[in-house]
Amino acid sequence: MSAAQSFRLALKSLAVSKMRSLLTMLGIIIGVAAVIVIISLGDGMNEMINSEFEKMGTNLLQVQIMDRGAASSISQEEMYALKEENPSLIAAMSPSVSCAAAVKTGAETLSTSVTGVGEEYLAVKSLELRTGRFIQYIDVERMQNVCVIGSYVDEEAFGGDGLGETLRLNGNEYTVVGILTEQADNTSYGGDNAVYIPYTNATRLNGSASISQYLFSAAGEEQNAAAKALIESTLERFYGDDEHYLVISMSEMMTMMGNIQGTVMTVLVAIAAISLLVGGIGIMNIMLVSVTERTREIGIRKSLGAKGRDIRRQFIIEAGTTSILGGVIGIVLGVILATVAGSIVGITAKASLTAILVSAGVSLAVGVLFGYLPADKAARLNPIDALRYE
């Protein structure tokens, strides 16, 4: 019997016992679908995380000053000097002061964030102006009441034409001198839904002259590590130990997040693969039953000249067909579930061709591997004993 004939016989055997065949394939279906869903969601989440980090800037270095028990705090002048003295490592630097200020236009109170920044904040965060100008050195030095707003604030407060208009921050009027280009479709705090003012004004509004956060932009990706080391060494010389400050590299965080996600994905895929193992055991069990039920058939075939390898091949093909068919159903189900799950959690989850091919290959391998024992048992049957079997 040829391989094609064995394949047709396998399909006929599956068609005869549809319910048993479906139950046999169930473990494979669940396992493959689970693997497809996990890999698809993981890839989608990884893409989303990388996109968010790129928006923040992969060259971004964030310095947080805790100042717990320190005799004094490093000044913005010293931070600016650090940047000016190392242009090959640091491209830009800006203080960042979160400000708790009520923002009003007319009688309306806006739900937005207010951040005090320096003139290089635009370059540090890779933002773009739609119109007007950004905060300048003279604004910071003279504490001028000017602000730059995000596109969402502009649309909500001024109908998209806010340049030259005024906002009130804690009762103080601020003139809008610039409007940022739209950064995203969402209206979360920061970015499109933000108001930027000179950091000196922000410290005045906060009632505190200390600045606890600085943002640096490394000169390039290759300079990230060196720039971080330079900042840390400077702060260590100033404070003496690292309990007073924290330097965070977006590039290192992205790498760390990728490593963590990869480890979690590996564990989840391994757990899902247990279903494939269970499915393989189910196939082996049903094939052993099938060998018992078809003992006389095997005896007749052997008495007509079929060799052991022919019987073995037939049962292996049947097991492989059962497994691969379950794998195909699992792939289709997994792609559908991944798309639905991705839309629910808000990420793009598309099954990669690699994941599909690997799932199909694994399902076939499981069928062949677990089908070998029943096939070998069938091949070793004595034809005379098989013919006598009732």
C-alpha positions as CSV (number, residue, x, y, z in Angstrom):
1,M,0.0,0.0,0.0
2,S,1.4,3.4,-1.0
3,A,1.6,6.4,1.2
4,A,-1.2,8.1,-0.7
5,Q,-3.4,5.1,-0.1
6,S,-2.5,5.1,3.6
7,F,-3.4,8.8,3.8
8,R,-6.8,8.2,2.1
9,L,-7.5,5.3,4.4
10,A,-6.6,7.5,7.4
11,L,-9.1,10.2,6.3
12,K,-11.7,7.5,5.8
13,S,-11.1,6.1,9.3
14,L,-11.5,9.6,10.8
15,A,-14.7,10.2,8.9
16,V,-16.2,7.0,10.1
17,S,-15.8,7.9,13.8
18,K,-16.2,11.6,13.8
19,M,-16.8,12.1,17.5
20,R,-14.0,9.9,18.6
21,S,-11.7,11.6,16.1
22,L,-12.6,15.0,17.4
23,L,-12.0,14.0,21.0
24,T,-8.7,12.4,20.0
25,M,-7.6,15.7,18.3
26,L,-8.9,17.9,21.2
27,G,-5.7,18.1,23.1
28,I,-3.8,19.0,19.9
29,I,-6.4,21.6,19.0
30,I,-6.2,23.3,22.4
31,G,-2.4,23.1,22.6
32,V,-1.8,24.6,19.2
33,A,-4.5,27.3,19.7
34,A,-3.0,28.3,23.0
35,V,0.5,28.5,21.6
36,I,-0.7,30.7,18.7
37,V,-2.7,33.0,21.0
38,I,0.2,33.4,23.5
39,I,2.8,34.1,20.8
40,S,0.5,36.5,18.9
41,L,-0.4,38.5,22.0
42,G,3.2,38.5,23.1
43,D,4.4,39.8,19.8
44,G,1.7,42.4,19.8
45,M,2.5,43.5,23.3
46,N,6.2,43.7,22.5
47,E,5.5,45.9,19.5
48,M,3.3,48.2,21.6
49,I,5.9,48.4,24.4
50,N,8.7,49.2,21.9
51,S,6.5,51.8,20.3
52,E,5.9,53.5,23.6
53,F,9.6,53.5,24.5
54,E,10.4,55.0,21.1
55,K,7.8,57.8,21.7
56,M,9.6,58.5,25.0
57,G,12.9,58.4,23.2
58,T,15.4,55.5,23.3
59,N,18.2,58.0,24.0
60,L,16.4,59.4,27.0
61,L,18.1,59.4,30.4
62,Q,15.9,60.3,33.4
63,V,17.6,61.5,36.6
64,Q,15.5,61.5,39.8
65,I,16.9,63.3,42.8
66,M,15.5,61.8,46.0
67,D,17.6,64.1,48.3
68,R,16.9,61.9,51.4
69,G,19.0,63.5,54.1
70,A,21.4,65.1,51.7
71,A,23.1,68.3,53.0
72,S,22.4,70.1,49.7
73,S,21.0,69.3,46.3
74,I,22.7,69.6,42.9
75,S,21.6,72.7,41.1
76,Q,20.3,73.1,37.5
77,E,23.4,75.2,36.7
78,E,25.6,72.3,37.5
79,M,23.4,70.0,35.5
80,Y,23.6,72.4,32.5
81,A,27.4,72.6,33.0
82,L,27.6,68.8,32.8
83,K,25.8,68.8,29.5
84,E,27.9,71.7,28.1
85,E,31.2,70.1,29.1
86,N,30.4,66.7,27.4
87,P,28.8,67.4,24.0
88,S,30.1,64.1,22.6
89,L,28.0,62.2,25.1
90,I,25.0,64.4,25.9
91,A,23.0,66.2,23.2
92,A,20.4,68.0,25.3
93,M,19.2,68.5,28.9
94,S,16.1,69.9,30.5
95,P,14.8,70.1,34.1
96,S,11.3,68.7,34.4
97,V,9.0,70.0,37.2
98,S,5.5,68.6,37.6
99,C,3.2,71.3,38.7
100,A,0.0,71.0,40.6
101,A,-1.9,73.9,39.0
102,A,-5.5,74.5,38.1
103,V,-5.7,75.3,34.4
104,K,-8.6,77.4,33.3
105,T,-9.8,79.1,30.1
106,G,-12.7,81.4,30.7
107,A,-15.0,79.6,33.2
108,E,-13.9,76.2,32.1
109,T,-11.3,74.1,34.0
110,L,-9.2,71.9,31.9
111,S,-8.2,68.4,32.9
112,T,-4.6,68.5,31.9
113,S,-1.0,68.2,33.2
114,V,1.3,71.1,33.7
115,T,5.1,70.6,33.5
116,G,7.9,73.1,33.9
117,V,10.7,72.6,31.3
118,G,13.8,74.2,29.8
119,E,14.5,75.3,26.3
120,E,15.9,71.9,25.2
121,Y,12.9,69.8,26.3
122,L,11.6,69.7,22.8
123,A,14.9,68.0,21.6
124,V,15.0,65.7,24.7
125,K,11.5,64.3,24.1
126,S,11.7,64.5,20.3
127,L,8.6,66.6,20.1
128,E,7.6,68.8,17.1
129,L,5.9,72.2,17.0
130,R,2.8,72.6,14.8
131,T,2.9,76.4,15.1
132,G,4.6,79.1,17.1
133,R,7.7,78.6,19.2
134,F,8.9,76.6,22.2
135,I,10.0,77.8,25.7
136,Q,13.2,79.8,25.3
137,Y,16.1,80.7,27.6
138,I,14.8,84.2,28.1
139,D,11.5,82.8,29.2
140,V,13.2,80.7,31.9
141,E,15.5,83.5,33.0
142,R,12.8,86.2,33.3
143,M,10.1,83.8,34.5
144,Q,7.8,85.0,31.7
145,N,4.2,83.8,31.8
146,V,4.3,81.9,28.5
147,C,3.2,78.3,27.7
148,V,3.2,75.7,25.0
149,I,0.2,73.4,24.7
150,G,-0.5,70.0,23.2
151,S,-2.9,69.6,20.3
152,Y,-5.7,68.1,22.4
153,V,-5.6,71.1,24.8
154,D,-5.6,73.4,21.8
155,E,-8.6,71.7,20.3
156,E,-10.6,71.5,23.6
157,A,-9.8,75.0,24.8
158,F,-9.5,77.0,21.7
159,G,-11.1,75.0,18.9
160,G,-7.7,74.4,17.2
161,D,-6.6,78.1,17.0
162,G,-5.0,78.8,20.4
163,L,-1.8,80.6,19.4
164,G,-1.7,83.9,21.2
165,E,-4.6,83.1,23.5
166,T,-4.3,83.0,27.3
167,L,-4.7,80.3,29.9
168,R,-4.9,80.9,33.7
169,L,-2.7,78.8,35.9
170,N,-3.7,79.2,39.5
171,G,-5.1,82.6,38.6
172,N,-2.0,83.8,36.6
173,E,-2.5,84.5,32.9
174,Y,-0.1,82.6,30.6
175,T,0.1,83.4,26.9
176,V,0.1,80.5,24.4
177,V,3.3,80.9,22.3
178,G,3.4,77.5,20.7
179,I,1.3,74.4,19.9
180,L,2.7,71.0,19.5
181,T,2.1,68.6,16.6
182,E,-0.3,65.8,17.5
183,Q,1.6,62.9,19.0
184,A,-1.0,60.2,19.5
185,D,-4.7,59.4,19.2
186,N,-5.2,59.2,22.9
187,T,-5.8,62.1,25.3
188,S,-3.9,60.7,28.4
189,Y,-1.9,63.1,30.6
190,G,1.3,64.3,28.9
191,G,2.0,64.6,25.2
192,D,-1.1,66.0,23.4
193,N,-2.9,66.7,26.7
194,A,-0.2,68.9,28.3
195,V,0.8,72.4,29.1
196,Y,4.5,73.3,29.3
197,I,5.8,76.4,31.1
198,P,9.3,77.6,32.1
199,Y,10.6,75.4,34.9
200,T,11.4,78.5,37.0
201,N,7.7,79.4,36.9
202,A,6.8,75.9,37.9
203,T,9.0,76.0,40.9
204,R,7.3,79.3,41.9
205,L,3.9,77.8,41.5
206,N,4.9,74.8,43.6
207,G,6.4,77.0,46.3
208,S,9.7,75.2,46.2
209,A,13.0,76.1,44.4
210,S,14.3,72.5,44.4
211,I,14.2,70.4,41.2
212,S,13.9,66.7,41.6
213,Q,13.9,65.5,37.9
214,Y,16.2,66.1,35.0
215,L,15.9,64.7,31.5
216,F,19.0,64.1,29.4
217,S,19.3,63.0,25.7
218,A,22.3,61.0,24.8
219,A,24.2,62.0,21.7
220,G,23.3,58.6,20.1
221,E,22.4,55.0,20.9
222,E,26.0,54.0,21.2
223,Q,26.6,56.8,23.7
224,N,23.7,55.8,26.0
225,A,25.8,53.7,28.4
226,A,28.7,56.2,28.6
227,A,26.3,59.1,29.1
228,K,24.6,57.3,31.9
229,A,27.9,56.4,33.6
230,L,29.0,60.0,33.3
231,I,25.9,61.3,35.0
232,E,26.1,58.7,37.7
233,S,29.7,59.4,38.5
234,T,28.9,63.1,38.7
235,L,26.1,62.6,41.1
236,E,28.1,60.1,43.1
237,R,30.9,62.7,43.6
238,F,28.3,65.3,44.6
239,Y,26.2,63.1,47.0
240,G,28.7,60.4,48.0
241,D,26.3,57.5,47.5
242,D,23.4,56.4,45.2
243,E,20.6,56.5,47.8
244,H,20.0,60.2,46.9
245,Y,19.5,59.7,43.2
246,L,18.4,57.4,40.4
247,V,19.4,57.4,36.8
248,I,17.1,55.5,34.4
249,S,18.0,54.7,30.8
250,M,15.1,54.2,28.4
251,S,17.2,52.0,26.2
252,E,18.2,49.7,29.2
253,M,14.6,49.6,30.3
254,M,13.4,48.6,26.8
255,T,16.1,45.8,26.8
256,M,15.1,44.7,30.3
257,M,11.4,44.7,29.4
258,G,12.2,42.6,26.3
259,N,14.1,40.1,28.4
260,I,11.4,39.8,31.0
261,Q,8.7,39.4,28.4
262,G,10.8,36.8,26.5
263,T,11.1,34.8,29.7
264,V,7.4,35.0,30.5
265,M,6.5,34.0,27.0
266,T,8.8,31.0,27.2
267,V,7.1,29.9,30.4
268,L,3.6,30.4,29.0
269,V,4.4,28.6,25.8
270,A,5.9,25.7,27.8
271,I,2.7,25.5,29.9
272,A,0.6,25.6,26.7
273,A,2.7,22.9,25.2
274,I,1.6,20.5,28.0
275,S,-1.7,20.3,26.1
276,L,0.2,19.0,23.1
277,L,1.7,16.3,25.3
278,V,-1.7,15.4,26.6
279,G,-3.0,15.4,23.0
280,G,-0.2,13.1,21.9
281,I,-1.0,10.6,24.7
282,G,-4.6,10.7,23.6
283,I,-3.6,9.9,20.0
284,M,-1.4,7.0,21.3
285,N,-4.3,5.7,23.4
286,I,-6.8,5.8,20.5
287,M,-4.3,4.2,18.1
288,L,-3.7,1.4,20.5
289,V,-7.5,0.8,20.7
290,S,-7.6,1.0,16.9
291,V,-4.8,-1.7,16.6
292,T,-6.9,-3.9,18.9
293,E,-10.1,-3.4,16.9
294,R,-8.3,-4.0,13.6
295,T,-6.3,-7.0,14.6
296,R,-8.1,-9.3,12.1
297,E,-7.6,-6.7,9.3
298,I,-3.9,-6.7,10.1
299,G,-3.7,-10.5,10.0
300,I,-5.5,-10.6,6.6
301,R,-3.1,-7.9,5.2
302,K,-0.1,-9.8,6.4
303,S,-1.4,-13.1,5.1
304,L,-1.7,-11.4,1.7
305,G,1.9,-10.3,1.7
306,A,2.0,-7.0,3.6
307,K,5.2,-6.5,5.4
308,G,5.7,-5.2,8.9
309,R,7.0,-1.9,7.6
310,D,3.9,-1.4,5.5
311,I,1.6,-1.9,8.5
312,R,3.8,0.4,10.6
313,R,3.8,3.1,8.0
314,Q,0.0,2.9,7.7
315,F,-0.6,3.4,11.4
316,I,2.0,6.2,11.6
317,I,0.4,8.0,8.7
318,E,-3.0,7.6,10.4
319,A,-1.6,9.1,13.7
320,G,0.1,11.9,11.8
321,T,-3.0,12.7,9.8
322,T,-5.1,12.9,13.0
323,S,-2.5,15.2,14.6
324,I,-1.9,17.5,11.7
325,L,-5.7,17.9,11.1
326,G,-6.0,18.8,14.8
327,G,-3.1,21.2,14.4
328,V,-4.8,22.9,11.4
329,I,-8.0,23.3,13.3
330,G,-6.0,24.6,16.3
331,I,-4.2,27.2,14.1
332,V,-7.4,28.5,12.6
333,L,-9.0,28.7,16.1
334,G,-5.8,30.3,17.6
335,V,-5.7,33.0,14.9
336,I,-9.4,33.9,15.5
337,L,-9.0,33.9,19.3
338,A,-5.7,36.0,19.0
339,T,-7.5,38.6,16.9
340,V,-10.5,38.8,19.2
341,A,-8.3,38.9,22.4
342,G,-6.0,41.6,20.8
343,S,-9.0,43.8,20.0
344,I,-10.3,43.4,23.6
345,V,-7.0,44.4,25.3
346,G,-6.2,47.0,22.7
347,I,-3.2,45.6,20.9
348,T,-2.5,44.3,17.4
349,A,-2.2,40.6,17.7
350,K,-1.4,38.9,14.4
351,A,-0.2,35.3,14.2
352,S,3.2,35.2,12.6
353,L,4.0,32.8,9.8
354,T,6.8,31.4,11.9
355,A,4.4,30.6,14.8
356,I,2.0,28.9,12.4
357,L,4.6,26.8,10.7
358,V,6.2,25.8,14.0
359,S,2.8,24.8,15.4
360,A,2.0,22.7,12.3
361,G,5.4,21.0,12.5
362,V,5.1,20.3,16.2
363,S,1.6,18.9,15.9
364,L,2.8,16.6,13.1
365,A,5.8,15.5,15.1
366,V,3.6,14.8,18.1
367,G,1.3,12.5,16.0
368,V,4.2,10.6,14.5
369,L,6.1,10.3,17.8
370,F,3.1,9.1,19.8
371,G,1.8,7.0,17.0
372,Y,5.0,5.0,16.6
373,L,4.3,2.7,19.6
374,P,0.9,1.5,18.4
375,A,2.2,1.3,14.8
376,D,5.1,-0.8,16.0
377,K,2.8,-3.1,18.0
378,A,0.7,-3.6,14.9
379,A,3.7,-4.3,12.7
380,R,4.9,-7.0,15.2
381,L,1.6,-8.9,15.3
382,N,1.8,-12.6,14.3
383,P,-0.5,-13.0,11.3
384,I,-1.8,-16.4,12.5
385,D,-2.6,-15.0,16.0
386,A,-4.1,-11.9,14.4
387,L,-6.4,-14.0,12.2
388,R,-7.6,-16.0,15.2
389,Y,-8.4,-12.9,17.2
390,E,-12.1,-12.4,17.9
